[in-house]
Amino acid sequence: MRIKLLLLLLVAGGAAFGAVTVARGWLEDRRAELLALQASEPVQVETIDTVEVLVAKEDLPSGTFLNLDQFVWTPFPSSNLPETYLTRATLGEEGLTGAVIRGAITSGEPLTSGRVIRPGDRGFLAAVLRPGLRAVSVPVDATTGIAGFVFPGDRVDLLLTHEIELSQRVKRLATETVLTDIRVLAVDQRTDDTEGEPTLAKTATLEVDSKSAEVIAVALRMGRLSLALRSLAQYPDALATATPSDPQQTYTWDSQASRLLPPIAAPAQPERGAPAKPAPPKVTVTVFRRGQAETVEFRDSGS
């Protein structure tokens, strides 16, 4: 019995081993056939048409002048792409030259045509103005406008030349710096400097605060205004705003420009803590010359 059982086990084990070997060989043959079939047929990969769109690399507040360095071209699927997105085709050859962002955008946000306002568009000047500031225009000519070499984006000082009446018979001229470090927004109706050629303008539009706008309005009635160009190298960020209380304000009398005119004496400053001296009384003298009367006032200087 034991010998028969042993032989039966050997036969069953051999049959099982043979079945496993045959099955393994069959699976390997099928696998080889599948690999050969896959190698003979190219893999079909679905392609998606894309269009490059301008996407902001950084946060851009409202009123920022735009340039391509602030954006990156990012591929977007062309299917169902909004028409307002700015692509290479819709941007055109002029690019973003002179354009300003109408509303703030965040980093990673696509730029749309509704957010961009260009020179000459309605509301461009209001978009260029920084919050809280005003735009004021002043007349210029070949002399007061620096022979046309003032362009939008430049920074200037505003000078006032006017006549000062010291007495009834004495009038003198003086020039004073009423405002300093003002940004030029526009020259005539041109708000960009892409042309780069000087033109003789009739007006210059300046960016100032509300108090400086009042100063300019008064100065326009007092005398002649002139622009003095400042170096842009001092203002890499161009964020300064002029105020009437700028410590750099200076003035010059006509006697400082011509030695033929007598200097104007500076008024004496009272000592600190001392009461102010009252003005000397006026003395009026009537002089008759050839039948004509002329009244002259003097101040009694005292003894």
C-alpha positions in Angstrom: 0.0 0.0 0.0 2.7 2.4 0.9 4.5 1.8 -2.4 1.3 2.5 -4.4 0.6 5.6 -2.4 4.1 6.9 -3.0 3.9 6.2 -6.7 0.5 8.0 -6.8 2.0 11.0 -5.1 4.9 11.1 -7.5 2.6 10.9 -10.5 0.3 13.6 -9.2 3.3 15.9 -8.4 4.8 15.4 -11.9 1.5 16.1 -13.5 1.1 19.3 -11.5 4.6 20.4 -12.3 4.0 19.7 -16.0 0.8 21.7 -15.9 2.5 24.7 -14.3 5.3 24.6 -16.8 2.9 24.5 -19.7 0.8 27.3 -18.3 3.8 29.4 -17.6 5.1 28.9 -21.1 1.8 29.8 -22.6 1.6 33.0 -20.5 5.1 34.0 -21.6 4.2 33.4 -25.2 1.0 35.6 -24.9 3.0 38.3 -23.2 5.6 38.3 -25.9 2.9 38.6 -28.5 1.3 41.5 -26.8 4.7 43.4 -26.4 5.4 42.8 -30.1 1.9 44.1 -31.0 2.3 47.2 -28.9 5.8 47.9 -30.4 4.4 47.6 -33.9 1.5 50.1 -33.4 2.3 53.7 -32.4 0.8 55.0 -29.2 -2.0 57.5 -29.9 -1.5 60.6 -27.7 -4.3 63.2 -27.6 -2.9 66.7 -28.3 -4.5 69.9 -27.0 -4.2 73.2 -28.9 -2.9 76.0 -26.6 -2.6 79.8 -26.8 0.0 81.8 -24.9 -1.7 84.4 -22.5 -0.1 87.2 -20.5 -0.1 86.3 -16.8 1.1 88.8 -14.1 4.3 87.8 -12.3 3.6 90.2 -9.4 0.8 92.2 -7.8 0.1 95.3 -9.8 -1.9 98.2 -8.2 -4.2 100.4 -10.2 -2.4 103.1 -12.2 0.8 101.1 -12.8 2.5 101.7 -16.1 2.8 98.3 -17.8 5.7 96.5 -19.5 6.3 92.9 -20.6 8.8 92.3 -17.8 5.9 92.3 -15.3 4.2 89.3 -17.1 5.0 85.8 -18.3 3.6 84.1 -21.4 1.6 81.1 -20.1 -0.1 78.4 -22.4 -3.9 78.1 -22.0 -6.2 75.7 -23.8 -7.5 77.4 -26.9 -11.0 75.9 -26.5 -13.3 78.2 -24.6 -10.6 80.8 -24.1 -12.2 84.1 -23.1 -11.8 86.7 -25.8 -10.7 89.4 -23.3 -7.5 87.5 -22.5 -4.4 89.3 -24.0 -2.6 86.9 -26.4 0.3 87.4 -28.7 -2.2 88.0 -31.6 -4.4 90.4 -29.7 -1.5 92.4 -28.1 -0.2 93.5 -31.5 3.1 95.1 -32.4 2.7 98.1 -30.0 2.7 95.7 -27.0 2.1 97.5 -23.7 3.9 100.7 -24.6 2.4 103.6 -22.6 -0.4 101.4 -21.2 -1.7 101.7 -17.6 -3.6 99.1 -15.5 -7.1 100.3 -14.9 -7.8 98.0 -11.9 -5.4 96.1 -9.6 -4.5 92.5 -10.5 -2.8 89.9 -8.4 0.1 87.6 -9.2 -0.9 84.7 -11.5 -3.9 86.5 -12.8 -4.3 86.7 -16.7 -4.3 90.2 -18.1 -7.5 91.2 -19.9 -8.2 93.9 -22.3 -10.7 95.6 -20.0 -7.9 96.1 -17.4 -5.7 98.0 -19.8 -6.1 101.7 -20.8 -3.8 103.3 -23.4 -2.8 106.9 -24.1 -5.6 108.7 -25.8 -8.3 106.5 -24.3 -11.0 108.1 -22.2 -10.1 108.2 -18.6 -6.4 107.6 -19.2 -5.2 110.6 -17.2 -7.4 109.7 -14.2 -6.0 106.2 -14.3 -2.4 107.5 -14.3 -3.0 109.7 -11.2 -2.0 108.1 -8.0 -4.7 108.1 -5.2 -5.2 111.4 -3.5 -3.3 113.5 -6.1 -4.5 116.0 -8.6 -3.7 116.9 -12.2 -3.1 120.6 -13.0 -2.1 122.2 -16.3 0.2 125.2 -16.6 1.0 127.2 -19.8 4.5 126.8 -21.2 6.4 128.0 -24.3 9.8 127.5 -25.8 11.5 129.3 -22.8 9.4 128.3 -19.8 9.0 124.7 -21.2 12.8 124.1 -21.6 12.6 124.2 -25.4 10.4 121.1 -25.6 12.8 118.8 -23.7 10.2 118.0 -21.0 8.5 114.7 -21.5 5.8 112.8 -19.6 7.4 111.1 -16.6 10.0 113.8 -16.1 10.3 115.6 -12.8 10.5 119.4 -12.6 10.5 122.4 -10.2 8.0 125.2 -10.7 9.4 128.7 -10.7 7.3 131.9 -10.3 8.6 135.2 -11.6 6.6 138.2 -10.5 6.7 141.9 -9.8 6.7 143.0 -6.1 5.7 146.6 -5.1 7.8 147.7 -2.2 6.3 151.2 -2.2 4.3 153.5 -4.4 7.4 154.4 -6.4 9.6 151.2 -6.1 8.8 147.9 -7.8 11.2 145.0 -8.0 11.3 141.7 -9.7 11.8 138.3 -8.0 11.8 134.6 -8.9 11.0 132.0 -6.3 10.7 128.2 -6.4 7.1 127.6 -5.4 7.0 123.8 -5.8 9.7 121.1 -6.2 10.0 117.6 -7.5 6.7 117.5 -9.5 6.0 114.6 -11.9 5.0 115.6 -15.4 1.9 113.6 -16.5 1.4 115.0 -20.0 2.7 117.5 -22.4 -0.1 119.1 -24.4 -2.3 116.0 -24.9 0.6 113.5 -25.2 0.9 111.2 -22.2 3.8 109.0 -23.3 7.4 109.6 -24.3 7.7 106.9 -26.9 8.4 109.5 -29.7 11.5 110.7 -27.9 11.7 113.9 -30.0 11.3 117.4 -28.5 8.2 119.3 -29.4 7.3 122.9 -28.5 4.3 122.4 -26.2 1.7 124.9 -25.0 0.7 123.2 -21.8 2.2 120.8 -19.3 0.1 118.8 -16.9 1.6 118.2 -13.5 0.8 115.7 -10.7 0.4 117.5 -7.3 -1.5 117.2 -4.1 -4.5 119.4 -3.4 -2.6 122.1 -1.5 -0.1 122.4 -4.4 -2.9 122.7 -6.9 -4.2 125.7 -5.0 -0.6 127.2 -4.9 -0.4 126.8 -8.7 -3.8 128.4 -9.2 -2.7 131.5 -7.3 0.7 131.6 -8.9 -0.9 131.6 -12.4 -2.5 135.0 -11.5 0.6 136.4 -9.8 3.2 136.2 -12.6 5.0 133.9 -15.1 5.5 130.3 -14.4 8.6 128.4 -15.6 9.7 124.7 -15.4 13.1 123.6 -14.2 14.0 120.0 -15.2 15.4 117.7 -12.5 17.6 114.6 -13.0 15.7 111.3 -13.0 18.8 109.6 -11.7 17.9 110.9 -8.2 14.5 109.3 -8.3 14.6 105.6 -9.3 11.2 104.9 -7.9 9.7 108.2 -8.8 7.3 108.2 -5.9 8.0 111.6 -4.3 5.3 114.2 -4.4 5.8 118.0 -4.3 4.4 120.0 -1.4 4.4 123.8 -0.9 6.4 123.4 2.3 9.4 121.8 0.6 12.6 122.9 2.4 14.3 123.3 -1.0 12.2 126.4 -1.9 14.4 129.4 -2.6 14.0 132.9 -4.1 16.1 135.4 -6.0 15.7 139.2 -6.2 16.5 141.1 -9.3 19.5 142.7 -7.6 21.1 139.2 -7.4 20.9 138.9 -11.1 22.0 142.5 -11.9 24.7 144.4 -10.0 23.3 147.7 -11.3 20.3 147.4 -9.0 20.6 148.2 -5.3 20.3 145.2 -3.0 17.1 144.8 -1.0 17.8 145.0 2.7 16.5 142.1 4.7 14.1 143.1 7.4 15.6 143.1 10.9 14.6 140.1 13.0 13.5 141.0 16.5 15.3 139.4 19.4 13.8 136.3 20.8 11.4 137.2 23.6 11.5 140.9 22.9 8.2 142.6 22.0 7.8 143.7 18.4 8.6 147.3 17.7 5.6 149.3 16.3 5.9 150.6 12.8 7.2 154.2 12.7 4.5 156.8 11.9 4.0 157.9 8.4 4.8 161.4 7.3 3.0 162.8 4.3 4.5 165.6 2.3 2.8 167.3 -0.6 5.3 168.6 -3.2 4.2 171.1 -5.9 6.1 171.0 -9.2 5.1 173.2 -12.1 1.6 173.6 -10.8 1.1 169.8 -10.1 0.8 168.4 -6.7 2.4 165.1 -5.7 2.0 163.4 -2.4 5.0 161.5 -1.0 4.9 159.3 2.2 7.9 158.9 4.5 8.3 157.0 7.7 9.8 158.8 10.6 12.8 156.8 11.7 13.1 158.7 15.0 16.2 159.9 16.6 
